[in-house]
Amino acid sequence: MTLSITAVYLLVGIALLGLHVGLWPVFVKAGHKGWKSLIPLYNCWIWLKILSCPQWWMLPIIFPFITIFMLYMMAWKTIRLFGKTGYQYLIPGTFFFFIYLPYLGFSKKERYAPLSELPKFKKSSLRGWGDALIFAVAAAYIIRSFLMEFYAIPTSSMESSLMVGDYLAVDKVTYGARIPMTPLAIPFVHHTIPLTKLTKSYVEWLTLPYMRFPAMNEVKRNNVVVFNYPDGDTVALERQNESYYAIVRQFEAMLNPGTPPHEMEKFYMRYGPEMINRVRTTQVGPYYLGKGRDVMKEFYHVTARPIDKRENYVKRCVAVAGDEILIVNKQLYINGTPAQNPKRMQFSYLVSDPKGIGLRAKTRKKLNINEEDFYKYDQNRTLYMLNNAQKADIEKMGLLVEPMI
């Protein structure tokens, strides 16, 4: 079920209305004037008094996004003031507070009692851990969704500034936090359940439209930004960090009898003759445009993903809207001015080796060459991503290093 923006606003409005409607009779049962529940912030002040919570809790209540967590926690505590201590009441009642609070307030059989008059509820060790886990998961989920999240760098495109596997703490507030589009998902998991390769960590029974909170600042040149890979709406699960459409084009070229021999040589180097033969014999019959896409489904599990579940990519923003960019002799120009080049910036080079062996794993490790940064180009040449220091070290070994044009 996909909700429109109008439907989302309507549901938020209903939830807020239900909260105020529910707090009015709750305030009355607690000995306060019902109209106090209608005044923003002041109603939270009175609500904290009813819950016997410290008044400094007002600070996190007015802090953006933490408000959501505080609201649920206060609803949880309010439900307990009516003697409802079981999870069968607390969990659904907290999630649907806009329905349950009005019920508790208006129902004549539901009795309110101040915290000091409630019978002592002795928690078992298991219950204590359960409560702590629920609140920890809820707080972490809200922080991860709206304030800050840690990301692991999946590719070597920013090497050697940022390394594959490095963790980044990413601020989500500055550019405007995005509302989760697939809210029914396992917390703290992106798109695949850990220890599995193909199992989704989310369901699309309910999807929300693309919405963001107002941004505090705009993206500026040279900012490092994290975003969902635009080309990642469709993926081959066995090759998740690669462009599905690039793989389709490769399969298309393998099947096309008109592909030049030197191009086919690259595929033999990358996939091996056994794989090429399997690709060509998977679907017999003449070649047709689009056959590569059809054959792909025989080799990989192909799926589509919503925007917020696509691969996370980290890049440096070198230009913003309205800028003119130009690359001349590997130098980037922004509006006619040479851009500042990062230290250890890498370029593509073909390393020729008459023996066809290339650089051994020990040598690659010594030169800090990432295992994702090279592949066999043809019989005697290997394509590497190298910075100037790495290039010089390889040339000292007597190998020919040519820039990739």
Secondary structure, DSSP 8 states (H G I E B T S, - for coil): -B--HHHHHHHHHHHHHHHHHHHHHHHHHTTS-GGGGGSTTHHHHHHHHHHT--GGGHHHHHSTTHHHHHHHHHHHHHHHTTT--SHHHHHHHHHTHHHHHHHHHH-SS-----GGGS------HHHHHHHHHHHHHHHHHHHHHHTEEEEE--SSTTTTTS-TT-EEEEESSTT--B--S--SB-TT--SB-TT-SS-BSB--SSB----B---SS---TT-EEEEE-TT-SEEEGGGTTS-HHHHHHHHHHHH-TTS-HHHHHHHHHHH-HHHHHHHHHHS-S---TTHHHHHHHHHS-EEE--GGGS-EEEEE----TT--EEEETTEEEETTEE----TT--EEEEEE-TTS--S-HHHHHHTT--TTSEEE-SSSEEEEEE-HHHHHHHHHTT-EEEE--
